[in-house]
Amino acid sequence: MTRFFTQNTTIMYEFREEHQMLRESLRQFLSKEVLPRADQWEKNKECPKELFRKMGEQGYIGVNYPVELGGSGMDFWAAVIVMAELSYANIGGFTGSFYAHTYLPLPLINALGNEKQKECWLKPALQGKKIAGLGITEPNAGSDVAGIQTTAEDKGDYYLVNGSKTFITNGTIGDFVVLVTRTGPKHDMSLLLVDLETEGISRSKIDDKLGWHTSDTSQLFFDNVKVPKKNLLGEAHKGFYYLMNNIQEERVLMAVMSTYTAKYAYDKAVIYAKERQAFGQTLSHLQVIRHKIADMAIKLEACEAMTFRAVGDFIANGAKATNRVTKAKAYTADVCMEIINESIQIHGGVGYTEGYGVARAWRDARLFSIGAGSSEIMKEIIGKFEIDNIIHDKLFISSRKGAVDLQA
Ligand SMILES: Cc1cc2nc3c(=O)[nH]c(=O)nc-3n(C[C@H](O)[C@H](O)[C@H](O)COP(=O)(O)OP(=O)(O)OC[C@H]3O[C@@H](n4cnc5c(N)ncnc54)[C@H](O)[C@@H]3O)c2cc1C
């Protein structure tokens, strides 16, 4: 008897020895190359460009990209580990930049690019020699992607691009973007590979963000920019659909980022509660603190379970994993903030300062319910899906008050 629409996902999670080795080596790399400098980068609001190159050299950018392109050819769990470890290191800004390079434009090039495009743009990006971004958002179109106004006019052997983009991660330090352009009405869009040094492009850094200080965020302006036809990614006019097809990967990895930023804040709270003395005992002896920790632990477990389930669904069903991915993205973004908030509370006054890391986690994590599709948009998608997928003729519990259809 089918009562409600369900999707089959047997895989919960699958970490093997190769994944554990990746995790260990990345932890060592982060301890040596990143953690000692992270506070300085944060203070300077600096996105360390050379870190892309170092991570590329070590193979961390290309973990799940094909070997023939210079990747390691591992599965998607490897990407999950990379994003989890970066998030747990509490370098939210750089993690955002890395994510906006590795998992926003590059999967599009991998899926749609021809051999020459992969050689020219994807290979150096996987090596960290070129930094990339994805240009969708505009001053008048964020959630409403179909509202973008940046045009690409077909001029025979090139496109003439005019318009502007905003909030583009890696826009200032980056070498190129996958640019979403309008090539007709409504959903008629095309993706272009655009070298950011091209004549007619100007860039301006957005420097007054709440968080993500070690990430580079920019406005991009296009004034009669000539983009060669060979830089068209995939087919013309299909850009919107390509984006929608790619979006589950971006969202499920943001759920990973939320979950492991929350785990960082949770672990910090437990450590602090066991050390801090108050009224002749450690905080961890106070029942109210233990209950806070219990609540955080329960929420964290739920985040991890939901995220792993969504990853399993994404691996098995790709773009069709929308429902579980969207739920994980929305849930973990909100719950991550709740966990960090409690962690700050347990830290007391020092939690409100820079020294203990949780303040940074709080400002960085605030983006998770805005970026990669806001929580309101996620709930629209989930609500529609849930309502549309109830199988009406086999309802066990009918919509009539109190009526139960036992024949269904
Ligand atoms: C640090 C940072 C980095 C970013 N990096 C990138 C990047 O690399 N590339 C890129 O293209 N973009 C990037 N963005 C932009 C980001 O994707 C957008 O901010 C996001 O999609 C929301 O769009 P918006 O800001 O225009 O808000 P709006 O779309 O104007 O929404 C404002 C509010 O209204 C709500 N809302 C809007 N429509 C609906 C609806 N139909 N139903 C219910 N509520 C609704 C939203 O949820 C939100 O709460 C970045 C943003 C930030 C802050």
The ligand as an ORCA input file, in Angstrom:
! r2SCAN-3c Opt
* xyz 0 1
  C      28.893     36.669      0.986
  C      28.017     36.365     -0.213
  C      28.532     35.606     -1.250
  C      27.767     35.357     -2.391
  N      28.329     34.701     -3.463
  C      27.649     34.623     -4.624
  C      28.272     34.103     -5.821
  O      29.424     33.651     -5.797
  N      27.569     34.114     -6.976
  C      26.288     34.607     -7.050
  O      25.723     34.606     -8.123
  N      25.667     35.086     -5.938
  C      26.307     35.122     -4.736
  N      25.695     35.630     -3.616
  C      24.335     36.110     -3.705
  C      23.321     35.199     -3.020
  O      23.174     34.017     -3.782
  C      22.015     36.001     -2.883
  O      22.236     36.975     -1.876
  C      20.830     35.112     -2.542
  O      20.498     34.302     -3.632
  C      19.599     35.946     -2.158
  O      19.334     36.906     -3.141
  P      19.162     38.462     -2.742
  O      20.298     38.842     -1.864
  O      18.969     39.247     -3.977
  O      17.860     38.516     -1.860
  P      16.367     38.648     -2.427
  O      16.133     37.671     -3.499
  O      16.078     40.081     -2.704
  O      15.544     38.200     -1.137
  C      15.384     39.037      0.004
  C      14.539     38.272      1.019
  O      13.270     37.968      0.438
  C      13.033     36.584      0.461
  N      12.343     36.155     -0.770
  C      12.658     36.447     -2.046
  N      11.818     35.838     -2.889
  C      10.941     35.126     -2.133
  C       9.836     34.270     -2.407
  N       9.434     33.997     -3.654
  N       9.162     33.720     -1.350
  C       9.543     33.970     -0.090
  N      10.600     34.778      0.236
  C      11.278     35.350     -0.758
  C      14.426     35.950      0.525
  O      14.379     34.668      1.076
  C      15.150     36.933      1.410
  O      14.865     36.656      2.758
  C      26.442     35.834     -2.451
  C      25.893     36.550     -1.371
  C      26.670     36.829     -0.267
  C      26.089     37.654      0.856
*
